[in-house]
Amino acid sequence: MIDALKGGQVKTHRKDIANILENFDSPASIDRRDTLLKNLLIHASETTPYYQKYANSKKLQDFPVVNKTIIRDNFEAFQSSLYKDKPQFQISTSGSSGTPFKAYWDKNKVLRNRADTIYFQGITGYEIGQRLYYIRKWLSKYKGSKLTMAMRNIEMVNVSDFSDDYLANLIKTLETDSSTKMLLSYSSALRDICNYLQKIKAGPVNSDITSIIAMADELGDDTRIKLNYYFNAPVHLRYSNQENGILSLQLSQENNTLQINWASYFIEVLHLDEDIPVAEGTLGRVVVTDLFNYGMPFIRYDTGDLAILTREGAYFNTSSVFKSIEGRKMDVLRDTKGNVISGFSIHHLETYPEIKQFQFVQQSSTMYCINLVVSQPVGKEFEIIEYFRDFLGSDAEIKIAYVDEIPKLNSGKRKLIVNTTT
């Protein structure tokens, strides 16, 4: 109703997103995406000091790849002169994997992001007005007023408070809340919830949950199976970041590919050491061009994340999707010969019921440590070590360390992979 009173801007954006994606290979969709990219490049080169030298550039590849450090060191130069004196929304990251970072969104970018959220979550089964249990670390900058959160029907669940008593109360609340609801949560928090339910030998939770969206890091198949059992709801993995928004989301339950949001971004997957595209099916850096942030253009922005691009399993006809998101380049796992190993392999540890939390640490080119938080001794240390040695290399030196807790980052997430050699 509020959007309607303001001219239906979010509704217009949502319709545009649907037209682009649902008719992806149509001439109209192709032309719309080309126009969005062309207009952004023209705007940036004409109004943004950092990009003025590229005023005569005709294509995206003429523009440089940038990252957080470059933007932070040239912060004023990345801001459009047309928007510096207009109201803008400041976004910031917690600095979980490095130095905190901030940027600005203009009003239209904020509206587009809302429309992206409404559209993609709608495909997963969530409708505006349904209750949303949002599980994250609730820093003060993310909290709205009690009235705002109530109007948006959002229940704030804080991962900082995940004691057994807190989780018991959360499960009780989900069971007594008769409303239709969705869970939006860090993947690590969902693992913690499943481990708690398994520990108390719980059966299925009687709660009307339409879908579960996991975010921030990969989710293992074992946790997916547990979530389906305990909550009887489909699980969708989301890949997004604070500075841009929703980049992709797993829309189908038939496969685990993540549909890229081509309506609002142009995404490249580039070589690890060169600014050239990698072949389909090859691991590369995720580089994002945000088509709607005119206040502070993000053009060929290296997110620091790694992914594999494919055309198999696309939700929208002929579009490329992410086969997998492999986490951050600074935390990538490598074998003893230096080859990148899929971080998804460490989710094998979820198959051991004694393991509550885990973290894989690469200490050198051949030395690795697996930190485990357990409810009781695993007793299969040799089996675990041999499993990982099979693909890390026969010369891999792997040890297991039992710890009391895997520390949380400032954001409330836990790192599953730490590489101290990079």
N, C-alpha and C positions, 0 to 999 in steps of 0.2 A: 504494500500500500504506500509505504514511504517512497519507494522508487517511482510508482505511478504518479504521485503528487509532484515529483521532481522531473517529470517528463519521460519516465520509462527508459532511462539511459542504460541501466543494467540489463533490462529486458532486451534492448536493442543489441547490446554486446553479446548476450547469450544467443540470440537468433543468428548473429553473424558467425559465432563460433560453430554452431550447429551446421550452418550452410557450408562453411569451409570444410569441416571434417567429414560430414556425412555425404558430401558430394566431392570427395577429395580429388578424384581424377577427372572431374568435369572442367571444361574451359573456363567457366565462371570462377570456380574455386582456384584454379591455377593463376588466373589473372588477378584475383583478389590478393593472393599471397605475394605475387610479384609486385603489385602496387604498394602493399604495405611495406615491403622491404625497400623498394625504390624511394618512397617518400621519407622513410626514416633516414636513409643515407644522405639524402638531399638536405633534410632538416639539420642533421648533425654537422655536416660539413659547412653549412651556412651560419649556424648559430652557436656552435660549441668550439671554443678555442683549440682544444686538443685535436679536433678533426678538421680544422679549416684548411690544413695543408693537403687534404684529400678532396678538395672541392671539384677537381676535374676527374675524379675516379668514377668509373662507370659500373663497377661490379663489386660485390662484397669482398672478394679475395684481394682487392687492392688495399683494403683496410688492414691495419695490424691486429694481431692477437694481443689482448691485454689481460691483466690479472689483477688481483686485489692490491698487490704492491704498487703496480703502475697507477691504478686509480687513486689509491691513498696518497701517493707522492705527488699527484697532479690533480688533487681533488677539485679545486676551483675551475680548472681548465676543462673538466668533464661536464660542467653544468651549463645548460643552454641559457644564453642571454635573454631569451624570450620568457623564461620561467623563473629566473632568480628572484624576482620581486612578487611572484604569485604564491599563494598558499600551496605548500607541498607537504607530503607525508614522509617523515624520516623513518627509515628501517635500519636495523642494526643486527649484527650477528653477535653471538656470545663470545666468539673467539675460542671455541672448543678445540679447534685444531690449529691454533695460531693466534695472531693478533686480532682483537675485535675490529670490526669493519662496519662502516655505515654508508648509506646512500640515500638518495631522495627519489620519491615517486611523485609525478604530477597527478592531478585529480583524475584524469582520464585513465591513467594506469591503474589507479586504485579501483575504479569501476570495472575495468577489464579483469582484474584479478578476482573481484567478487563474482563476476559472471563465469570465469573459469571454474571457480570452486563450485558454484551452483550447478553448472553443466556436468562436470565430471563426477561429482558426488551423486548427482541425480541418476547417472547411468548405473551406479552401484546399488541403487535402491533407496537412497536418502532423499527425502522431500523437505522443503523449507517448512519449518514449524515443528518438525519432529525433534525429539530431545537428542542432543549430542553430548556424549561423555568424552571430553577432550582430556587425554592423559598425556601430560608433559610436565616439565618443570615450569611452574607458574611464577616467573619473575614479575615484578611490579609493572614493568613496561608492557607486558602482554595482557594484563588484567584490565577489563573494563569495569565500570561501576556495577554494583549488584543489580541495579535496574536494567542496565544494558545487557548483562549476561542473562538475566531472567527473560528479557524480551526476545533475545536470540535463542533462548531455551538451551543454554550451554551449562553443563555441569563440569566444574573444574576439578580434575583429579590430579593431585600433585605427586610426581614420582619421587620427590624428596622424602615423602612420608611413607614409603612402602614397607612398613613393618608388618608382621603377621596380623596384628590387631587392626591395622588400617585396611589391609586387604580383606580381612574377614568382614569388616563393615562395608567395604565396597561391594563385595559379592552379595551381602544381605540387601544393600540398597538396590542393586540391579534386579534382585528377585522380587522385592516389594514394589518396585516402580512398574506400574502396569502400562505405562506409555510405550509407544513404538519408539525405538531408539537406535542410534549408531554409535560405535566406538571408533574414535580416532586417536591413535596412540603411537608412541615410539615402539619400534619392534622389540627392543630390549625389555620394555615394560610389559609387553604381552608375554614374553618368555617368562618373566618373573611371576605373572599372574598364573600362567599354566603350571609352573613349578610349585607354586603354593597350593593350587587345587589338587595336584598330584600328590603332594606331601600329606594333605589331610584326607586323601582317598575319597575325594568328592565325586559325585556323579554329575550329569549334565545340569547346568544352571538354568533354572526356569525363568527366562527373561526374553521379552519380545525384541530381539536385536535383528535388524534388517541386514546389516553388513558391518564388517570390521575393516578399517583402513589402517595398515601399518606403514609407518614412515621412518625416515632417518637412516635406517640401515637394512641390509638384507634379512629375510626371514627364512629360516630353514624349514624343510618339509615336515620335520617332526613337530615343530611348533604349530604349523598350519593344521596338521592332523588333530593335534590337541585342541586347538581353537574351535575347529569344526565339531569336535566331540562335546566340548564343554558348553559352547554357545549356539550350536546348530545354525551357524551363519557363514556366508561366503567371506573369504578373506582376500583383500586387495592390497597390493603393495604400491605405495606412492613415492615418487621421486620429485622432490621440490627443494628450493632453498629460499632463504629469507630475502635475498637481494633481488630475485626475479619472480618467484611464485611457483605454480604447479607446472613442472616441465613434462611429466609423464605419469601415467597411472595404469595399473593392470586392470583392464575392464572385463576381460573374459575369464571364466573359471576353467576353460578348456586348456589353457596354457598359461605360463607365467611371464609372457612378454609384457612390456609396459608400453602402452600407446603414447606416442609423443604428441604433445600439444602444438601441432603445426599451425594452429589458428592464431597463436599469440607469440610464437617464437620460431626462429630459424636456427636449427641445431646442426652442428658439424661434429664429427668424431675424427680427430686428427692424430697423427703419429705422435708417439711419446716424446720424440726429440726433435721433430721437424713440424712446421706448420703446413702440412700437406694431408689430404684425406687418407685414411686407411681403407683397405679393402673390406667389403662386407664380411662380417663374422670375425673381424680382427679387433683386439682390444686397443682402445685409443682414448685420447683426452676428450671430455665433453666440453664443447665450446658453444656458447649461447649468444644469439643476437635477439634482444628483447624488442619486439616490433612495436611496443606501445609505451615505453618509457621515454617521453620526449623531454622531460625535465632534466634528466641525467642519463643520456643514451648509453646503453650497454651494447657495444658492437664487438662481436667476436671475443666474448668474455670467457676466458679459461676458468671454469669452475673449480678446477683442482680435482675433479672426479674422473673416474675411468669407467668406460662402458663398452659394450659390444652392440653394434648396429646390425639389423637384419630386416628382410621383408617378409620373413615367414611368421605367421601368427598375427598378422596385422588385424586390428579390430575394424579399421576403416580401409576400404579397398585401395590397394597399391601403395599405401603409405609405409614408410620405414618405421620401425619400432625398436625399442631397446630389448635385446635378448637377455641382457643382464646388466646390472649396475655393480661395478666391482669396488666401489668405495673410493677413497682419496688416493691420489698418486703418492703422497707422502707416507701412506700407510699400506702400500701394496706389498703383497707377499711374493718373494722370489725363491726359486729353487737354488741349489748350490752352484748351478752354472749361470745364474743371473736371469733366467727366464721368469716372466711374470706368471704366477699361479693364481687361479681363480680363488678368491677369498671365500667363495661359497663352500669350498671343501671343508672348512673348519666346522661347519654345522653338523658334521658327522658326530661331534661331541654331544649333540643333543640326544643321541640315541642311547646314552647311558643315563639311566634314571637317577643315579647317585649324584650326577653333576648338576649343580644349581646355577652356576655362572662359570664362564670360561673366557680366556683371552690368550691369543697366540702372539708371542713376541719373537721377532727376528732380531738377534743380537749381533750377528755378523753374517758373512756370506755362507757360512756352514753351521752356525750355532743358533739354536731355537729353544725357546722355553714356553711351555704351556702352563699358564696359571689356572688353577682350578679351585672353585669353591664347592665343597661337597657336603652332602648330608651324612655320608659314611664313606669309608675307604672304598675306592673303585675296585681295586684288586686286579685290574686288567691293564696296568701301566704298560707292560711290554706290548700288548696287542695294540694299544693306542699309538705308541711310538712307531711300531712297524707299519701301521696304516699310513701315517704321514711320511715316513721315510720312503715309501714306495714311489711317491711323486715329487718329494723334495730332493731325493738323491741318496744313493747308498752311503755317501760320505757325510750325510747330515748328522750332526750331533744334537739330539733332542732330549731335553730333560723335562720332567713334570714337577711343578712346584705347587704345593697346597697352601692357599692363602685364605684369610678370613673374609676378604671382600675384594671385588674388582672395583676400583674407584670410579666414581662418576665424574664426567666432565662438568664444566660450568653450566652447560645446557641441560644437564640431567641425564644425558645419554652415557652409555658405556662403549668404549672402543673395543671391538672384537679383535682387531689386528693392530699391533704396534710394530713399526719397523724403525729401529734405532740406527740403522746404517745409512738412511737417506737424509 
